[in-house]
Amino acid sequence: MPRTLIIGTRGSKLALRQVELVLKGLRRERPDATFDVREIKTEGDRSSAPLSEIGGFGVFTKALEDALLAGTIDVAVHSLKDLPPDVPAGLTLAAIPERGDPRDALVTRDGRALAELPPGARIGTGSGRRAVQLKALRPDIETEEIRGNVDTRIRKVDSGEYDGVVLAIAGLERLGLSARASHVCSVDEMVPAVGQAALAVETRTDDAEAIGVVRAIDDADTRVAVMAERAFLRRLGAGCRLPVGAYARLDGGEVVLDVIVAGDGNALTRRRARVPLACADERAIEIADEVLASVGGVTAP
């Protein structure tokens, strides 16, 4: 009889909801398998400091990956955008389920859209990527650092601490809060984060049983798209602190890739490219080199 697989997750409401979605798919595709869920607190959960101060990439995922490597859990479920572009030795992304809506959304107290906000409006975001693109759209607004889960951020808007906050529409939808979105940004307005709205189901590389179970919910199209985004990010280097966005989607036999990098003075460099499906990762790396060359003063590792 197959063993019960222990799934590790962060304990936030959104993380637990995402595990529910993964379990729903697994129970549909693998009704013979059984699962237990274990909550694990990460460094990002313990600290209220800005993400840029506590390390950014990996602060919401390393504790889960350590538990995987130690064998205390068999499967980890992450928001893919939180995962560094390089997976640790001994681990593999065994499944990337079908992606949700990757766009960003503005939540305001009174339902005003971005164009309707008054000059000097204060918008909360913990993301440099979102901040620089917001300023490109509305140079007259102010962006301010914000931390906390989705509910906390919305509460800070409703209390008047901020005039609005930018969040992933997928997170709002998963929590039943999509009605709070007063403006959903198109990709032309705001390029999403790498892997935004996608989930990653990670296992140990040598755990054939766990891989065989979770691979049943892997979505091939989503995998191709997010791997191209991650290849772009990887080429920029793990230590890159520039605001970066990348979003890929399949269109026939090609991959359409939108990327953005902010350089000195937050000047935005943007590219849109159509690349062959068969070599999407390689072309994403070349596009990263082209973007960095135009940003100036920054080179790939």
ZIDAKA-V538010 format. One record per backbone hydrogen bond with DSSP energy under -0.5 kcal/mol. NH is the residue of the N-H (numbers start at 0). CO is the residue of the C=O. E is the energy in kcal/mol with one decimal. If there is no record, write none. Layout:
NH,CO,E + NH,CO,E
//
This chain:
4,33,-2.5 + 6,4,-0.6 + 6,35,-3.6 + 7,5,-0.5 + 7,74,-3.6 + 8,37,-1.9 + 15,11,-2.6 + 16,12,-1.9 + 17,13,-2.3 + 18,14,-1.9 + 19,15,-2.0 + 20,16,-1.8 + 21,17,-2.1 + 22,18,-3.1 + 23,19,-2.4 + 24,20,-1.8 + 25,21,-2.6 + 26,22,-3.0 + 27,23,-1.5 + 28,24,-2.5 + 29,25,-3.6 + 32,29,-2.0 + 35,4,-2.2 + 37,6,-3.3 + 39,8,-2.9 + 43,58,-2.7 + 44,41,-0.5 + 45,41,-1.4 + 46,42,-1.3 + 52,49,-1.6 + 53,49,-1.2 + 54,50,-0.8 + 55,50,-2.1 + 57,81,-1.4 + 58,55,-1.7 + 60,57,-1.1 + 61,57,-2.8 + 64,60,-2.3 + 65,61,-3.0 + 66,62,-1.8 + 67,63,-2.0 + 68,64,-2.6 + 69,65,-2.0 + 70,66,-0.7 + 70,67,-1.0 + 71,66,-1.8 + 72,66,-1.1 + 73,5,-2.7 + 74,5,-2.0 + 75,201,-2.4 + 76,7,-2.1 + 77,75,-0.5 + 77,199,-2.6 + 79,77,-0.6 + 79,197,-2.3 + 80,194,-0.6 + 81,78,-2.1 + 82,79,-1.4 + 86,84,-0.6 + 90,87,-1.9 + 91,202,-2.5 + 93,91,-1.4 + 93,200,-0.9 + 94,200,-1.7 + 99,196,-2.2 + 104,166,-3.3 + 105,182,-3.3 + 106,164,-2.9 + 107,105,-0.5 + 107,179,-0.5 + 108,162,-0.9 + 115,112,-1.1 + 116,112,-0.6 + 116,113,-1.1 + 119,139,-1.8 + 120,117,-1.7 + 122,120,-0.6 + 122,141,-3.3 + 123,121,-0.5 + 123,163,-2.9 + 124,143,-2.5 + 127,125,-0.5 + 130,126,-2.3 + 131,127,-2.5 + 132,128,-1.5 + 133,129,-2.5 + 134,130,-2.3 + 135,131,-1.4 + 136,132,-1.5 + 137,133,-3.1 + 140,137,-1.8 + 141,120,-3.1 + 143,122,-2.6 + 152,148,-2.4 + 153,149,-2.4 + 154,150,-2.3 + 155,151,-1.9 + 156,152,-1.3 + 157,153,-2.6 + 158,154,-1.9 + 159,156,-1.4 + 160,155,-1.6 + 161,155,-1.3 + 162,121,-2.6 + 163,121,-1.3 + 164,106,-1.9 + 165,123,-1.7 + 166,104,-2.7 + 166,164,-0.5 + 168,102,-2.3 + 169,100,-0.6 + 169,102,-0.5 + 171,167,-1.7 + 172,168,-2.6 + 173,169,-2.5 + 174,170,-1.4 + 175,172,-1.3 + 176,171,-3.5 + 177,171,-0.5 + 179,176,-2.2 + 180,177,-1.6 + 181,105,-2.8 + 182,105,-1.3 + 184,103,-2.5 + 184,182,-0.6 + 189,185,-2.7 + 195,192,-2.1 + 197,194,-2.1 + 199,77,-2.4 + 200,94,-2.8 + 201,75,-2.9 + 201,199,-0.7 + 202,91,-2.3 + 203,73,-0.5 + 204,89,-2.5 + 206,203,-1.5 + 207,205,-1.3 + 210,206,-2.4 + 211,207,-2.5 + 212,208,-1.6 + 213,209,-2.6 + 214,210,-2.2 + 215,212,-1.2 + 216,213,-2.0 + 217,214,-1.6 + 218,95,-2.4 + 219,217,-0.6 + 222,218,-2.4 + 223,219,-2.2 + 224,220,-2.1 + 225,221,-2.8 + 226,222,-2.2 + 227,223,-1.5 + 228,224,-1.8 + 229,225,-2.6 + 230,226,-2.0 + 231,227,-2.0 + 232,228,-2.2 + 233,229,-2.8 + 234,230,-1.9 + 235,231,-1.1 + 236,232,-0.9 + 236,233,-0.8 + 239,236,-1.9 + 244,259,-2.4 + 245,191,-1.5 + 246,257,-2.8 + 248,255,-1.8 + 250,253,-2.9 + 253,250,-1.5 + 254,274,-3.0 + 255,248,-3.0 + 256,254,-0.6 + 256,272,-3.0 + 257,246,-2.8 + 257,255,-0.5 + 258,270,-2.6 + 259,244,-2.4 + 260,268,-2.3 + 261,242,-2.0 + 262,260,-0.5 + 262,266,-2.5 + 265,262,-2.0 + 266,263,-1.3 + 268,260,-2.7 + 270,258,-2.0 + 272,256,-2.3 + 274,254,-2.7 + 274,272,-0.6 + 276,252,-1.9 + 278,275,-1.0 + 279,276,-1.2 + 282,278,-2.3 + 283,279,-2.2 + 284,280,-1.9 + 285,281,-1.8 + 286,282,-2.5 + 287,283,-1.9 + 288,284,-1.9 + 289,285,-2.1 + 290,286,-2.7 + 291,287,-2.6 + 292,288,-2.1 + 293,289,-1.7 + 294,290,-2.1 + 295,291,-2.1 + 297,291,-0.5 + 300,234,-0.7
//
